[in-house]
């Protein structure tokens, strides 16, 4: 069969021999594969011609006589070292060369080399041959898409055991799979072990199966859908770190949804922080991973928060605790509980298509611009993608791979700090702490892409010029990744003529352009009566008169993300505001590090902050803290469960850096002798951590001094929030009044000093539930 389509993936067939590679294609008929015989390649760094010839002669002797040895020129080398030796051959021979000459050679995998030479991603193939072009966005989006979400449960004997944090999710009980063909028709299928007594829920066909067979049943449904609707794109939310891996690892049957039964593969990961998971002939899109890369300013990146930010109307129907109880009851014959749990999973899956309509075209364009896969756009850092982009471009232009020294130096380069320094908003912004009302514009600072002439020819530049505000921000964010290497090189790390050869403009000219952009951005602020209210590495909050949205969106320096009516400042680079009911923050931990905040803080601080920003509320936050925490703590009537800390232990104390040993959670781990993998829950008695079961006993004394210091000390989250709200100027009288209130012994004068005229009475303070 003569294959015609575009490349979805490039895979090594035998990682040990490393010669044959498999190209996965998307064709009009569905997925297909072709094989390419590609040799392994290693290269030297830059050499003099004589050195290159000497190494070539040495390697030509036995046992390396079958190697292909090629000396190539470095086009714009700055000295006598303008030759490089490329060595092609079988993996076994190449490994032997590397073993004997490790200090000379650098390696590139067959997989990477093929990507670099096939115009990856989406390289067009016609009658089995590469055309040199790429599939258009229209061709990419013409393929059908599908969405996947799963629910898991804890295996327990009784409902009360669900509260035990040490019990893990051990079984996939429900998997919702929906596919959409090019006509927009949606077919939903649910594979579940929960018996609802129905064959259909919310328009989705139910497949009731026995426990442990969800993955085995689901992969057959996905393979059929891949062909019938020619589905290519798979929408998930946290699918790379949870759903796909849970299906693969937790089921008794195999989960292999690709056409030949291939299971999902982890192709990259950074510890437990992030994973990139791919399925052989699908393109997996994980919008949670994408939000972590491109929407860093969202303190909460759950499905509901990301939907709110994009303007989608979506609210989680159930909390995880409620869902856990429903699933337990469903497994014990409660059919109504089964219907509710299944319908919850269906709604979570359907909204992924709406997210896909917003993000899928953008991710596809960014993948082309960064010359990487859509999965890497979602789950690999922009810095790493930028490094590979320039490694590819440099190699294709000069035949040289970057040295390990230059690679490490680039990875240590703080691009965002450097970029922010070019604009230096700190010189013209002294953010005043407190709650501010008015019209605020949340923008992305774009001072780099207009500076480099070559960037204007990038596909992302064209996309950014004709797109929505959100799309423009995402494209410019990706373009900044392209600009990272040039900005790194401006600081004198390469000779001037090499800089000119790489980027088509002189270094000094580029520096002047950067200075001009800085002046233009400041002039734009002045002429439009805009003031920087606060800023972070990722975004800038502008304050100005209403009605400037279109003016800001059309500026060369700022990409408008949205507007807000309230801004809560802590100080420079520390603020909270909102866009479309989604919260945007910098330097303020809304939820806090688990283990460093007790239950009351984890539940109340996000609510306090949201109330302040959403409603411009001065009155109730302090009253709420006083009634629910300060006074009960002073009276000794506070509920003990509110005073508990909780953390899942991931590593042994001996494996942690010394700098972490003074953290409360690490000290508790050491005192309670908790091994890695265990969840610990503790309170404080007599200055020491005490395990939950002992702390909850009435006879165990509570260390009130510790809790007052933890909750209301000068560096505590609550104290900083309330100080910024009620005492932004650090007035002595206000500070004293706040101290009296937080110690639970205030009078009316203290409240009046802080501007609160109607302090609540006991029992009237539950305002945030």
Buried (B, 14 or more C-beta within 10 A) or exposed (E): EEBBBBBBBBBBBEEEEBBBBBBBBBBEEBBBBBEBEBBBBBBBBBBBEEBBBEBBEEBEEEEBEEBEBBBBEBEBBBEEBBBBBBBBBBBEBBBBBBEEBEEBBBBBBBBBBBBBBBBBBBBBBEEEEBEEEBBBBEBBBBBBBBBBBBBBBBEBEEEEEBEEBEEEBEBBBBBBBBBBBEEEEBBBBBBBBBBBEEEEBBEBEBBBBEEBBBBBBBBEBBBEBBEEBBBBBBBBBBBBBBBBBBBBEBBEBEBBBBBEEBBBBBBBBEEEEBBBBBBBBBBBBBBBBBBBBBBBBBBBBBBBBBBBBBEBEBEBEBEEEEBBBBBBBBBEEBBEBBBBBBBBBBBBBBBBBBBBBBBBBBBBBBBBBBBBBBBBBBBBBBBBBBBBBBBBBBBEEBBBBBEEEBBEEBEEBEBBEBBBEBBEBBEEBEBEBBBBEEBBBBBBBBBBBBBBEBBEEBBBBBBBEEBEBBBBBBBBBBBBBBBBBBBBBBEEEBBEEBBBBBBEBEBEEBEEBBEEBBEBBBEBBEEBEBEBBBBBBBBBBBBBEEEBBEBBBEBEBBBBBBBBBBBBBBBBBBBBBBBBBBBBBBBBBBEBEEBBBBBBBBBBBBBBBBBBBEEEBBBBBBBBBBBBBBBBBBEEEBEBBBBBBBBBBEEEBEEBEEEEEEBBBBBBBBBBEBEEEBBBBBBBBEEBBBBBEEBBEEEBEBBBEBBBEBBBEEEBBBBBBBBBBBBBEEBEEBBEBBBBBBBBEBEEEBBEBBBBEEBBEEEEBEBBE
